[in-house]
């Protein structure tokens, strides 16, 4: 019986028509042809994933062409797979990418704003990335990532922005700061590079684990 109602609840969220209207209202979407959305109750939906990170909304287009729309609060995580690996000197994008919802404190009187962030390192303190996309002037329908904004997250709480990555990381891991600085220097790691910053945060986590903090 629970399985029946569980499936019914999922169907309620699925909007079969007016997808174009929804997309226009939500703005630019990061689209992935192979992905899955896992809800807080464990339900998993696979299909084409349209992620609206700043809006805190994700959509799944299922094989029968119905479109399911979910707010970030109802989602555990979004996993997508790109069919080509794009790991370059200044980016970290593996074929399997995981996005998780977190809230961001704002001046909005209604409270925190939910958004999706890409997880690019493991915990307990996670390194997250939020990319901004700009419209390509030469192609009015093409968007390209313009800025990597980094954040730290502990558990499922809100995120800590790294406006000045080196300064803010060392401040967050204050007790381990001298060791972190030495590690980054010895390995020629940059705090502004997504892949290299993930190494730094993972190292900082290992220091905390070793000291039992």
Buried (B, 14 or more C-beta within 10 A) or exposed (E): EEEEEBEEEBEEBBBEEEBEEBBEEBEBBBBBEBBBBBBEEEBEBEBBBBBBBBBBBBBBBBEEEBBBBBEBEBBBBBBBBBEEEEEEEEBBBEEEBEBBBBBBEEEEEEEEBBBBBBBBBEEEBBBBBBBEBEEEEEEEEEBEEEEBBBBBBEEEEBBBBBEEBBEBBBEBBEEBBEBBBEBBEEEEBBBEBBBBBBBBBBBBBEBBEEEEE
